[in-house]
Amino acid sequence: MLENPEGVRDRLLNRLRRETPALKVNDLYFEGIQPLRFLSPAAIEQLGGPKTTNMVLNIPRYAVDVYENRLDIEGFRVQGTDEADDAMWSDWQYNDGDLLSQQAHREALALGRAYAIVGPGNDEVPLITAESPFEAIHEDDPRTHEVRDGIKKWTDLDGDQFVSLYHPDGRLTWYKTKGKRDWKLDDGVKEENDFNLCRLVPLVNDPRMLGRLLPGLPDQRLGRSVFHDVVGIVDALNKIASDMMTSAEFHAMPRRWATGLKEDDFLDEATGAQLDTFSLIAGRMWGVENEKAKFGQFPEADLTNFHNTIKILSQVAAQYLALPPHYLGFATENPASADAIRSSESQLVKAAERKQRTLGTRWERVQRLVLLTRGAEDSSELRRIETLWRDPATPTIAQKADAIVKLVQAKDASGKPILPVQQAREDLGYTLTQRNRMDDYDLQNALDPLTDRAIRRLALTGGGSAPADGS
């Protein structure tokens, strides 16, 4: 017996509200506008109150971008075939898939998850959209771990609120309200399907198998931010950086002192106005007529302790994030060779490959939904779609090309190249369009001049027979 749709809707709405505070925290850190921690209220008040300008080292956004830069989709294909599928790639490009996937990956890495929705579109091409976790949420079937239900909630410019409820069989139900809880079924928007797949596809980063482990924590099954483990380190970094800037303001430049002076020494004898005899500007000379006055200065503060602390905290953050030493600048020497670069990035590359596998399964689900929406029958072939990713490593082009050329030139026992030219071009990072153009060039260059002339003569004569003499 199917569960009451209104009950599913309300349960998912409550779950969305419950998860929103954790999303807001991650969003603040990603934008670099989180409040300064490890500072007493009295110190904050002395420095200017809540509006104090903080020194923020936005490592969370940098970490997200480092991983996102290595998550480039280059095509889709059915497992067992050598070439990317042109039809799936065409639908992907029609939906601006490059931009869409970039935004979805960034949200998933920063907030723990993002969503993709597949639905009917214009010109018979299914519509793919990327959705924010602030507006969408899902729940899995506890037995199969497949997406069972999902919702998307949003508000239009007129203030009307909508909820799209996505069912496990591909159906869609809309609800509308102007209040907070008085949801009305929108009978004008209904979508009936006969395939067993929810149209809301979660793109989850680093999910856990179980749910809440401690009270007050977000549901770990819904993913975690890529900078989840370095939040405390980032708070400490920003506190030290802010302290350093405060010390630079008050102590880094020598503080001066004077004795033997009275308050009257700072007043104009004629007008009684305050004299600008002393100034805080560096380089100004002080002078008075009082012969008993003495001047001096305190020693300036050494900021090296701040520098060292920032460097140590950055190193710890880099270890958690699998970032090479030269990414955060605390290793200033140039790598000895390309092998040294690859060695320092090996952990980052492996982490990026893991994320490619996790996200790739979800984009394959999206492509399966696209084909089902086009009217294809659900089959084992649709369950064997594979996502093609760009190599997340950063080898030098010269070394990579040299290795690939050697494999193309090498022959096996039958005299065939060990690596086909088409595969070599794919390994070199050329796009599907570029590879197709190269294949056309190969075909044109491979034509015999006499054959080429005969083909052109046939085209000119409307398909008639070529001259017997071959002219």
N, C-alpha and C positions, 0 to 999 in steps of 0.2 A: 504494500500500500504506500503510495507516494505521500510525502510529508506536505502539510499545508504550506503553500507558497508564501502566505503572509507571515507565517512563523519563521520560515527561512529568511525572509527579507528582514524582519525585525532582529533576528539573532545576528545577522551579518552587519546590520547598522550598529548594533551595540558593540560588536567586535571592532568595527572601524573607529568608533569613538574611543574605545579603550586603547587602541594602538596609536592614536594620533599624538599624544604627548611624547612618546618615544621618537616618533618621526620628526616632531618639531625640534627636539634636542639635536638630533643628527643634522637637521637642516641648518640650525644656528652654527654648528661647528663647520659645516661645509661652506657656508657663506662667510665665516670668519667674524661673526658678530656675537659670539657667546660671551656671557659675563665673565669678568676676571675673577679667578678663584685663588685660594691660598693667600688672601689679603684681608686683614681685619677691618671691620666697619669703621673703626677710628682712623685707620690709615687712609681708607677711601675718602672719608670726610676731609681729612687734612689735605688730600691731593685734589680736592675739587668736587667731591660728592659723586653721586651716581653717574653724572655726565663726564666723568674722567675719561680722557682719550687713552685707550690701551694700545700697547704695542703687540700686534697679533702676527704671529708666524703661522700662516695658514697651511700647515702641513697636510691636514685632511683633504683639502681640495687638490693639492699637488699629488697626493697619493692616488686619489681617484683618477686624475688625468693620466698618470703614469700607466695605470692598468688599462684605462679605456683606450689609450693610444695603441694598445696591442690587441684590440678586439675588433678587427676589421673583417666583415663578411665579404667573400668574393664570389659566392655562388651556392647553388644547391644541386644535388644529383641523387639519383636512386642508387643505393649500394649495389655494387657489382658492375656498374657502368664506369667508363673512363672519362666521359665528358659531362660537363655541367648541363643541366636541363634548361634549354632556352626559354620554354614557356614559363617556368617558375621564376626565372630571372627577369623575364619581361614584366610579369605581375609585380615583382619586387621593385623594379625601377619605376613602374607606373605609380606606386605608392610612396615614392621617394624613400625607399628602404634604407639607403645609406644614412640619410639624416635621421630617420625614424629610429634605426638601431643604435645610432650614436647617442641620441637622447635617452633611450631606454636603458642602455648600458650604464650611462652616467648616473641616472636616478637609482638604478639597482645597486651600484657600487657605493653610492653616497648614503642612501636611505635604507638599504637592505633588500629592496624589491621594487620592481616596476611591473607593468602589465601591458599586454598586447591584446587587442580585440579584433576579430575578423567578422565582417558582416557584408551584406550585399552593398555594392557600390554602383557607380554610374558606368555606362558603356560596357556593361556585362563583366567588368573587372571587379572582383571582390575588394572591399575596402579594409586596409590594415591601419590601425591607429595605435599609438603608444599612450599609455595612461599613467597618471601619477598615483602612488600609493596613498596620497591624501584623499583621493576620490574613489579608490577601488580596493576591494579585498576579496579573498576567496577562502574556501575551506575544502579540505581533501576528504575523500572517503577513507575512513579508518581501516577498511579491509584491503582495498586495492591501491590506496594512496594516489589515486587519480583525482583530478579536480572535480568535485561534486557540484558545487554551486559557487556563484560569484555575483557581486553587485558593482555597479558604478553609480555614484551619487554626484550630482552637480546642480548648480543654481544658474539660471539664465539671467539676462540683463534686466528682466522685469521682476525678479525676485522669486519666480516660481521655482520650486525644487522638484527634481526628478530622480528616480531610482530605476535603473535597468537591472532586472534580475535575470541572470543567465543560468539556465537549467542544464543538468548533465547530459540531456539528449539533444542539445543544440538549440532548444527553444529560447525565446526572449519574451519577457513580460515587462511592461512599463507601468510605473506608478508616478503620480503627480500630486503635489500639495502646495498650499501657500502657508500652511502652519508647520508645526514641528512634528506632529504625530498623525495627523488626519490624512493618511495616504489614500488616494483614490485610484482604482485601476483604470488605466488609459486603454479603452477597448480599441482605439484607432491604431495602436501600435502593437502588433502581435506578429510573431514569426514562428512558423511551424517547420520543423525539420525532422528527418528520419535517420540522422546519424548520431551515434552515441559519443559525443564529444562536446565539452563545454566551450563556448566561444571566447571565454575569458581565459587567457593564458598567462600564468605568473612567470616572471623572470626574476628568480630569487638568487641572491648572493649568499653563499655559505649557510645553507639551512641546516638545522638540527633535526634529528629524528623524533625527539620528544618536544613537548610544549614548554610551559612555564616551569623553570627549575627553582626559582625563588620568588617569594611574593614581591610584587611591584615591578618585576622585569617584563619586558615585552615578550611576546610569543616567539621563541627562537625558531620555530618551524617556518616562520614567515621571513627568515633571513636576518643577516646582520650586516652592518656597514663594514666596508673594507678597513676603516680606521677605528673599528670598535675597540681594539686592544690598546690604542695609544691615546685615548681621550684624556686620561690622567696625566700622561707625559706631555701632551699638548698644553694642558692647563699649567703645568709647571714651567714649561718653556715660555709661555706668554707672561707669566708672573715674573720670571727672571728678566725677560726682555724689558718689561715695563719698569722694573726696579732699576735696570741699567740706564734707561732713558731718564728716570727721575734723578739718579745719581749724577748723570751727565749735566742735568740742569742745575743742581744745587752744590755738587761737590767736585765734579771733574775739573772745573776751572777754579783756580785758587780763590779762597774766600779771604777778604781783607779785613783788618781790624784797625781801630784808632783809639788812643787814650789821650787824656788831658784836654778834652773838648767839652763845651757846654752847649745847651740848646740854643743860646743866644748867638753862637758862632754861625748858625745856619739861617739867620734872619738879616734882611737888608736893614741897615740903620736908619735910612730915610723913610722907607715905605712900610717896613715891618713884614715884607713879603718873604716867603720861603725861598732860599737860595738853592740853585741847582749846583752846589759846589761838589757834591759827591754823586757819582753815577755808577750804575751797575754794568755799564758797557765796558767790554774788555778794551784795554789800551788807554783809557782815560787817566790823566794825571790828577792827583789830589794835591791841594795846597791850601794852607790856612796861615793866618798871621800870628797865631798863638805859638810862642816859642817853646812852650812846654808840651806841645802835642807830639805824639809818637805814632808812627804808622808801621804796619807789618802785614804779613799774610800767613794764612794757615797752609800746610802742604796740601796739594791737590790729591783727590782720591784716585786710586788705581783701579781701573775697571777690568783688569785681567781676570779676576775671579768670576765675573759674569761671563766673560768669553769662554772660559774653560767649562763652566757649568752648562752653558748652552750647547757647547760641542758634545759633551758627554750625553746629555739628554737627546740630542739629535741622533747620535750613534745608536742609542737604545731604540728610539723610534724607527730608525732605518732597519734594525734587525727584526723588529716585529713586522714591518711592512715588506720585508724582503727586498729592500732597495739597495742597489750597489753603493759603495762608499762615496763615489764621486757624484752621485745624484744630489746629495745634500751639501756638498761642498766642503766636507771636513777632510777629504782626501784630495789634496790639490795637485799632486804629481800626476803627470800624464801616464796612462796605461802603457806598459812596456810593449805590447803587441795586440793584434786582433784577438789572439787566443786569450790574452789576459782580460780583454773586454768581455768575451764570452764567459770566461770563468767567473768573473765578478757578477755577471747577470744570470747565472744558471738558476739560482733559486727564484728570481723574479720570472724568468721564462717558464719554469715549471709551474709556478702559481698561475700565470696567465693561461697556460695550456689547460689547467684544471678548470678555470673559469670558462674557457672556450667549450669544453665538454658539457659543463652544466648548462650554460646558456644555449649551446647548440641544440640540445635536445628540445628546448622550448621553441626555438625558431623552426625546428623541424615540425613541431606540432602546429605552428602557425601555417606553414606551407601545406600541411595535410588538410587543415581547415579551409584554406584557399581552394584546393582542388575539390573538396566536398561541396563547397559553396558553388563551384562551377558546374556541379552535377555529376562528378565522378563517383563511382561506387567505391565504398570503403573496402580495401583489399590489403593483402599482405604487402603489396608493392608500395602502397601509401604509408605503410608503417616502417619502411626501410629508407626513408629520405635522409640524406646526409648533408650537413652544413659544411661548406668549404670556407676555411679561415685562412687569412694571411699568416705567414710564419711569424710568431711573436718574438723570435730571436732577432738580433741585429748584427748578422755577419757582414763583413765588408762585401760590396758588390763584386769586386775583382776576384776575391777568393771563392765566392759562391759560383760565379760564372765559370771560373777555371775548373772547379770540381765537376760542374754539370757538363761542360764541353768534353771533358775526359770520359765521362760515362756515355755520352752520345757517340763518341768516336770509337770506344771499345766495342768489340764484337763478341757475341756468344758463339757456341759451337756450330750453330747453323749459319753464322755470318751476319746475323741481324744485330743492330745496336742494342746494347744492354738497356739504355734509356731512350725511348722514342722521343722524337723532336717535340711532339705535342706536349708530352709530359714535362720535358725540359723547359718549355716556355711557361707552363703553369708553375713549375718550381721557381722560376725566375721572378714571378710576381706579376706577370702580364694579366690584364683583365680578360674576361671572356670575349668582349668585343675586339680587343687587340689581337687575341689569338685567332679569332675567325678571320680577321683581315689578313693576318699572316698566312693562313691556309689558302686564301684566295690568291695571294701573291705567289705562293708556291705552285699552285695549279697553273697560273698564267706563265710562270717561268719554265714549267715542265713541258709545255706544249711544243711539239716539233714545229718548225716554221712552215713546212708544207701542210701539216695537219691544220695549223692555225689558219693558213690562207684558204684551205678548203672549207673550213667552218664559216669563215667570213663570206666566201662566195655563195655558200648555201643560204646564208642569211639574206644576202642581196637578191638572190633569185627566188626567194620565197619557198625554199625547201626543195628545189629541184635537184637533180643529180649533178654531181661534180663532173667537170670535163674528164674524159678518159685519159688524156695526156697529163693530167695532174696540174695543168697550168691555171 
